[in-house]
Amino acid sequence: MHTRISVKKLVCYHRRYEKYRLKQRTILREALKRMDEVFGENKIEYQVYGDLLNDLGAVCHMTSRYEEVASLCKQAIDAFKAVTDYDVEEKRK
C-alpha cells in the first residue's frame, strides 16, 4: 500500500526546504565576507575558502540561481589551485 501525500503537504515541505537553502546561502556569504575581512587577498591560500565557494555554488544551483553558479564554480577551482594549507600533498592533486 502506497502512502498518499497531499499537494498541500508537498508545497509546505518545498517552502520550508527553500527557506533552509536561502538561510544556507546567507550563512555561506557571511563566511566568505568574514574571510575577506580577516585574510584579505590571502584568503585564496586556505582550503576552506574554496570549500565555501563550492558549497555556495551548490546551494545556488539548488535554488535555481544558475547565473551565479558558473562564476562561483570557476572561483572555487581557482581557489583550489592556489591553496597552500593542505596537510598532505596528495590532497592537492
C-alpha positions, 0 to 999 in steps of 0.5 A: 500500500502506497502512502498518499501525500497531499499537494498541500503537504508537498508545497509546505515541505518545498517552502520550508526546504527553500527557506533552509537553502536561502538561510544556507546561502546567507550563512555561506556569504557571511563566511566568505565576507568574514574571510575577506575581512580577516585574510584579505587577498590571502584568503585564496591560500586556505582550503576552506575558502574554496570549500565555501565557494563550492558549497555556495555554488551548490546551494545556488544551483539548488535554488535555481540561481544558475547565473551565479553558479558558473562564476562561483564554480570557476572561483572555487577551482581557482581557489583550489589551485592556489591553496597552500594549507593542505596537510598532505600533498596528495590532497592537492592533486 
